[in-house]
Amino acid sequence: MSHDGVRLHGVHYKSESDLAFVVGHGFTNNVRRPYVSRVLARMARKAGVVAFDFRGHGRSEGRSTVGADEIHDIEAAVLKARELGYSKIATVGFSMGASIVLRHAVLGESRPDAVVSVSGPARWWSRETAPMRRVHWLLEQPHGKLAARALGVRLGGSWVQAPESPLEVVGRITPTPLLIVHGDLDHYFSVDHARSLHRASSGHAELWIEPGMRHAESAATPDLVDRMAAWIVAKIEDEE
């Protein structure tokens, strides 16, 4: 259950490690999608994994706010990981989930020990690519909610006031270790989004531009997942 009363469903990959990865999926995804579950299973080779379907997605209740109120969902997953006995928490987000873990690291009540953003946007209302223009059609057109439901997403109403964007909050994540990962062939968000986030972090974040990578979970190779997990483990060990 999230702080604002939304019942959430997800998965837990158990581990004897004291570290858990709390993973946030992308828009229209859920933890049972094959390419999402492959990423979760791969991460579970290194530590515990807790992953919920965001509100309005999969088996979770509520309606999607496309990144605004979902910080409560990540907060609930972090608290669940603590309840399960994990003393160290790293949040990892893909696409929409990337924007959420960045915002949660600043605006959430439970600060994570490390944050990884994969294929995330720096700013809202990005229409620079055809896939994002289609996403905005879902969000803005009268029949968009029906089409979104066919994709497995239950959309809420439009924002009354825009929440702070990832670009506006990323500079306040310091001193929490932050990794920004982006593919140079991302067909949703150009690499400029990742570079903008890196600049806004004033050099605190580490930036990986991945050659040949497209977008989010479906583009995350086992090698990339392993390298991200190793980066998290190393950063947390450095803090101890």
C-alpha positions in Angstrom: 0.0 0.0 0.0 1.4 3.4 -1.0 1.4 6.3 1.4 -1.6 7.9 -0.4 -3.6 4.7 -0.2 -3.1 2.9 -3.5 -2.8 -0.9 -3.3 0.2 -2.1 -5.1 1.3 -5.5 -6.4 4.7 -6.7 -7.3 7.5 -9.3 -6.8 10.3 -10.0 -4.4 13.4 -11.9 -5.4 14.9 -13.1 -2.1 18.6 -12.8 -1.3 20.8 -13.3 1.7 22.5 -10.0 0.8 21.8 -6.9 2.9 21.3 -5.0 -0.3 18.1 -4.8 -2.3 17.4 -3.2 -5.7 14.1 -1.4 -5.8 13.2 -1.3 -9.5 10.7 0.9 -11.3 9.5 0.0 -14.8 8.7 2.1 -17.8 5.3 3.4 -19.0 2.9 0.6 -20.1 5.1 -2.0 -18.6 4.7 -4.2 -15.5 6.8 -6.7 -13.6 5.3 -9.7 -15.5 6.4 -8.4 -19.0 9.1 -10.8 -20.2 11.8 -8.2 -20.8 11.1 -6.6 -17.4 11.2 -9.9 -15.6 14.4 -10.8 -17.3 16.0 -7.7 -16.0 14.7 -8.3 -12.5 15.9 -11.9 -12.5 19.4 -10.9 -13.7 19.6 -8.2 -11.0 18.6 -10.8 -8.4 21.9 -12.7 -9.1 23.6 -9.9 -7.2 21.2 -8.9 -4.4 17.5 -8.9 -3.4 15.0 -7.3 -5.7 11.7 -5.6 -4.9 9.6 -4.3 -7.8 6.0 -3.1 -7.8 3.7 -2.4 -10.8 3.3 1.3 -10.7 -0.3 2.6 -10.0 -2.5 2.1 -13.0 -0.2 -0.6 -14.4 -0.4 -4.4 -14.3 -2.0 -5.8 -11.1 -1.7 -2.6 -9.1 -4.8 -0.5 -8.4 -5.2 3.3 -9.0 -4.6 5.3 -12.1 -1.3 6.4 -13.6 -0.1 10.0 -13.1 2.8 9.3 -15.5 5.5 10.1 -12.9 3.9 12.6 -10.5 2.4 10.6 -7.7 4.4 7.4 -8.5 7.1 8.6 -6.1 4.8 7.2 -3.4 5.0 3.8 -5.1 8.8 3.8 -5.0 8.6 4.9 -1.4 6.3 2.0 -0.6 8.7 -0.4 -2.3 11.7 1.0 -0.4 9.7 0.6 2.9 8.8 -3.0 1.9 12.4 -3.8 1.2 13.4 -2.4 4.7 10.6 -4.5 6.2 12.0 -7.6 4.5 15.3 -7.0 6.3 17.4 -5.2 3.7 19.6 -2.5 5.3 20.9 -1.1 2.0 18.6 0.1 -0.8 19.4 1.1 -4.4 16.6 2.4 -6.6 16.8 1.7 -10.3 14.4 3.1 -12.8 13.8 2.7 -16.5 12.2 5.4 -18.7 9.2 6.7 -16.7 10.6 4.8 -13.8 13.9 6.7 -14.2 12.2 10.0 -13.8 10.4 8.6 -10.7 13.5 7.3 -8.9 15.3 10.6 -9.6 12.4 12.6 -8.1 12.0 10.1 -5.2 15.7 10.5 -4.2 14.9 14.1 -3.5 11.2 14.2 -2.6 10.7 10.9 -0.9 10.8 10.3 2.8 13.3 7.4 2.6 16.5 8.3 0.9 18.1 5.5 -1.0 21.8 4.5 -0.8 22.3 4.7 -4.5 20.2 5.7 -7.6 20.4 4.5 -11.2 18.4 6.2 -14.0 18.2 4.3 -17.3 16.8 5.9 -20.5 15.1 8.6 -18.5 13.8 12.0 -19.6 15.3 15.2 -18.3 12.1 17.3 -18.9 8.4 16.9 -19.3 6.4 17.2 -22.6 9.2 16.0 -24.8 7.8 15.5 -28.4 11.1 15.3 -30.3 10.6 11.7 -31.4 7.7 9.8 -33.0 7.3 7.4 -30.1 6.9 10.3 -27.7 4.4 12.0 -29.9 2.4 8.8 -29.8 2.7 8.8 -25.9 1.4 12.4 -25.8 -1.5 11.5 -28.0 -2.5 8.9 -25.4 -2.2 11.5 -22.7 -3.9 14.4 -24.4 -6.5 13.2 -26.9 -10.1 12.3 -25.9 -9.7 8.7 -27.0 -6.3 8.4 -25.5 -7.4 6.8 -22.2 -9.3 4.0 -24.1 -6.2 3.3 -26.2 -4.0 3.3 -23.1 -6.2 0.8 -21.4 -5.8 -1.5 -24.4 -2.0 -1.2 -23.7 -2.6 -2.2 -20.1 -2.5 1.3 -18.5 -5.3 3.0 -16.6 -4.7 6.8 -16.9 -5.7 9.4 -14.4 -6.5 13.0 -15.1 -4.1 15.6 -16.5 -1.8 17.4 -14.1 -3.3 20.5 -12.5 0.2 21.7 -11.8 3.3 20.2 -13.3 5.6 18.4 -10.7 9.2 19.3 -10.6 11.0 17.7 -13.5 14.0 15.4 -13.2 16.2 18.2 -14.5 14.9 20.5 -11.6 15.7 18.0 -8.9 18.8 16.0 -10.0 21.2 18.6 -8.5 19.8 17.9 -5.1 20.5 14.2 -5.1 24.1 14.8 -3.9 25.7 13.1 -2.0 23.8 10.0 -2.9 25.7 8.1 -5.6 23.9 8.5 -9.0 24.4 6.7 -12.3 22.8 7.9 -15.5 22.6 5.4 -18.3 21.4 6.1 -21.8 21.6 4.5 -25.2 23.0 6.4 -28.2 20.2 4.9 -30.3 17.4 5.7 -27.9 14.3 6.3 -30.1 12.2 7.9 -27.3 14.6 10.3 -25.6 17.8 11.6 -27.3 21.1 11.4 -25.4 20.7 15.2 -24.8 18.4 14.2 -22.0 21.1 12.2 -20.2 23.7 14.9 -20.8 21.4 17.6 -19.5 20.8 15.6 -16.3 24.6 15.0 -15.9 25.3 18.8 -16.3 22.5 19.6 -13.9 24.1 17.3 -11.3 27.2 19.6 -11.4 29.3 16.5 -12.2 28.1 14.5 -9.2 26.5 11.9 -11.4 28.3 9.3 -13.4 27.2 9.1 -17.1 27.3 6.1 -19.3 26.3 6.6 -22.9 25.9 3.0 -24.2 26.8 2.4 -27.9 24.1 0.7 -29.9 21.6 0.7 -27.1 17.9 1.7 -27.7 15.4 2.3 -25.0 14.8 1.0 -21.4 14.3 -2.6 -20.3 13.9 -4.1 -23.7 17.4 -2.8 -24.6 19.1 -3.7 -21.3 21.5 -6.5 -22.1 22.7 -9.0 -19.4 26.1 -7.3 -19.6 24.7 -3.9 -18.9 22.5 -5.1 -16.0 25.6 -6.8 -14.5 27.7 -3.7 -14.8 24.9 -1.5 -13.2 24.6 -4.0 -10.3 28.4 -4.0 -9.9 28.5 -0.2 -9.9 25.9 -0.1 -7.1 27.7 -2.7 -5.0 31.0 -0.8 -5.4 29.4 2.5 -4.4 27.7 1.1 -1.4 30.9 -0.7 -0.3 32.8 2.6 -0.6 30.3 4.3 1.8 30.8 1.7 4.5 
